[in-house]
């Protein structure tokens, strides 16, 4: 893990957020190591990884819904019910985007 580096690679913490893994680097050296290593990770499955500075992390938005009597329904069925309700009751100002798989 430290191959090619003359010092330890300290991190202040790793936090799992909706849609991202936030790695806090303690030093500029650990930030540079992470910036160089992320693009060359092998066997990574899932979303494409990238690095950025804290101030460049996009603000995330979360919505919570209460769906009574929805136990046993598939997410696809629930989403269809929500979209039908929006279409029936409001102007079409909403767009729901699917995450890349």
Secondary structure as the mmCIF struct_conf table of DSSP 4:
data_model
#
loop_
_struct_conf.conf_type_id
_struct_conf.id
_struct_conf.beg_label_comp_id
_struct_conf.beg_label_asym_id
_struct_conf.beg_label_seq_id
_struct_conf.end_label_comp_id
_struct_conf.end_label_asym_id
_struct_conf.end_label_seq_id
TURN_TY1_P TURN_TY1_P1 UNK A 3 UNK A 4
BEND BEND1 UNK A 6 UNK A 7
STRN STRN1 UNK A 11 UNK A 17
TURN_TY1_P TURN_TY1_P2 UNK A 18 UNK A 19
STRN STRN2 UNK A 20 UNK A 25
BEND BEND2 UNK A 26 UNK A 27
HELX_RH_AL_P HELX_RH_AL_P1 UNK A 28 UNK A 38
TURN_TY1_P TURN_TY1_P3 UNK A 39 UNK A 40
BEND BEND3 UNK A 42 UNK A 43
BEND BEND4 UNK A 46 UNK A 47
HELX_LH_PP_P HELX_LH_PP_P1 UNK A 48 UNK A 49
HELX_RH_3T_P HELX_RH_3T_P1 UNK A 54 UNK A 56
BEND BEND5 UNK A 57 UNK A 57
HELX_LH_PP_P HELX_LH_PP_P2 UNK A 58 UNK A 60
TURN_TY1_P TURN_TY1_P4 UNK A 68 UNK A 69
TURN_TY1_P TURN_TY1_P5 UNK A 71 UNK A 72
HELX_RH_AL_P HELX_RH_AL_P2 UNK A 75 UNK A 89
BEND BEND6 UNK A 90 UNK A 90
BEND BEND7 UNK A 92 UNK A 92
HELX_LH_PP_P HELX_LH_PP_P3 UNK A 98 UNK A 100
#
